[in-house]
Amino acid sequence: MRHKLCNELGFHAFFGTMKLDRGMTMRGFVIGALAVAVAVLGYLYWDSQHNTIVKLPGVEIKKN
């Protein structure tokens, strides 16, 4: 019980709130999921624009 209480107090101290309702939790999850989706799509776009895998002096390996 004491361990659980300490974990909850540490969590709330870190996030600055003593009460998290379900709406705030879902909102954070949606924002995080959107951020991950943007990062993945951005990487896929960047990867499609660059076809060089390794570029060293005298050696260049490209994707097909």
Order of alpha helices (4+ residues) and beta strands (2+ residues): alpha-alpha-beta-beta
